[in-house]
Amino acid sequence: MIALDGRQVPVVVIGAGQAGLSASWHLAQRGVEHLLLERDRVASQWRSARWDSFCLVTPNWQCRLPGWQYTGDDPDGFMVKDEIVAYLEGYAASFGPPLHEGVTVERVTREGSGRLLLRTSLGRVSADHVIVATGGYQVPIVPPFAGRLPESVAQVHSQNYRNPEQLPPGDVLVVGSGQSGAQIAEDLHLAGRRVHLCLGDAPRVARRYRGRDVVAWLEDIGYYRTTADQRSTDDGEAARANHYVTGRDGGRDIDLRAFARDGMQLYGLLEDYVEGELRFRADLRAGLDYADQVSEGIKDSIDKYIAENGVVAPEEARYVPVWEPEQEPTRLVLAGSGITSVLWAIGFRADYGWIELPVFDERGLPVHSRGVTSERGLSFLGLPWQWTWGSARFSGVGADAEHLVVLLADARLSQNSAA
């Protein structure tokens, strides 16, 4: 590894996941000198923050990074964790980015009114442009009352969950029904563990409908090209969890009602732990109904597209609920419940405290226009809904990367012309 202290480069990209690699590829295509800094290894989040049975929920054909589309023999399948890591490692090897692994960026400031200054674990680097491609999921969220749970109850966040054997014998309480919570609950359920699942406000989507994967229908409809300014600006919707579904074993629905029918205990939103009792919101039925409503609404959109475009597709009966809650459980005495572990799957918050520039709102999130901030030379890449539904995913991050690099290259040409 070469020394970085004192280096001056036109561009620094921070983070070597799919976003950072995409930016580096576009910079390399335009001959722009840059550094790609990664605190761990390529694809580090895929390696270290996913469980053993993790797989993509979107088909492999949607993996289309710049210059590196999926070319395997299972385009309609779903890559598992090790395959995802290999896909990104292969991408990096395909063009040889100026990558420095094991380098932590500790601080980003500005040198007076000039270049951006990065303090790293290997010294100081200055740059005209910095692309922050670290994502928006740095700090795992646990509720304040988690600290009041008995020490005898093991607590694990979804990013640290690996497999059912990791948890002590006994029942498991999974908190959160987004993609991670629902899939981990299924993982435990299939392993024969007794699971208690607290729902949030996550919607669901069917895996297949009318002869095709729903993702393929939504691709044709144009859903994944929906831009941020076309989407509702309601804060609640913007923060809503992703639709739960799975690519496991070739892909299938995740039906929480079927889990309940088969013995999983479902509850509404977990609100508190008071005097030995878990307290739940009385919204279990509403949460299940909402998830089904969203799924059926997506099918309505597919039916409309089929009818309007004369597409030949088989008819398919609509979903019929297989279970209904007889009551709304609002309290559960933890002692004697059999619960020996709690798995938190309620998300993450961003942590950009190391960027000492005034580009963040009251929630600590970057204020930007398609990744470009008000600070000259500072931009972000790979944020959820940065521009489209696919902005943080394999399907759309490349277009965002190209947009930023084109703007950056144009700015450099203008500066050189002025000089």
HUZIUR-V228961 format. One record per run of one state. SS is the DSSP state (A for helix, B for strand, O for the rest). FROM is the first residue (numbers start at 1). TO is the last residue. If there is no record, write none. Layout:
# HUZIUR-V228961
((SS & FROM & TO) (SS & FROM & TO))
This chain:
# HUZIUR-V228961
((O & 1 & 6) (B & 7 & 14) (O & 15 & 17) (A & 18 & 29) (O & 30 & 33) (B & 34 & 38) (O & 39 & 43) (A & 44 & 48) (O & 49 & 54) (B & 55 & 55) (O & 56 & 59) (A & 60 & 62) (O & 63 & 63) (B & 64 & 65) (O & 66 & 67) (B & 68 & 69) (O & 70 & 79) (B & 80 & 80) (A & 81 & 95) (O & 96 & 98) (B & 99 & 101) (O & 102 & 104) (B & 105 & 110) (O & 111 & 115) (B & 116 & 120) (O & 121 & 122) (B & 123 & 132) (O & 133 & 138) (B & 139 & 140) (O & 141 & 143) (A & 144 & 148) (O & 149 & 153) (B & 154 & 157) (A & 158 & 160) (O & 161 & 163) (A & 164 & 166) (O & 167 & 170) (B & 171 & 175) (O & 176 & 178) (A & 179 & 190) (O & 191 & 194) (B & 195 & 198) (O & 199 & 203) (B & 204 & 204) (O & 205 & 207) (B & 208 & 209) (O & 210 & 211) (B & 212 & 213) (A & 214 & 221) (O & 222 & 222) (A & 223 & 225) (O & 226 & 226) (B & 227 & 227) (A & 228 & 230) (O & 231 & 234) (A & 235 & 238) (O & 239 & 243) (B & 244 & 244) (O & 245 & 245) (B & 246 & 246) (O & 247 & 247) (A & 248 & 250) (O & 251 & 251) (B & 252 & 252) (O & 253 & 255) (A & 256 & 261) (O & 262 & 264) (B & 265 & 267) (O & 268 & 269) (B & 270 & 274) (O & 275 & 276) (B & 277 & 280) (O & 281 & 283) (A & 284 & 309) (O & 310 & 330) (B & 331 & 333) (O & 334 & 338) (B & 339 & 344) (O & 345 & 347) (B & 348 & 349) (O & 350 & 354) (B & 355 & 355) (O & 356 & 359) (B & 360 & 360) (O & 361 & 365) (B & 366 & 366) (O & 367 & 368) (B & 369 & 369) (O & 370 & 371) (B & 372 & 372) (O & 373 & 377) (B & 378 & 380) (O & 381 & 387) (B & 388 & 388) (O & 389 & 396) (A & 397 & 418) (O & 419 & 419))
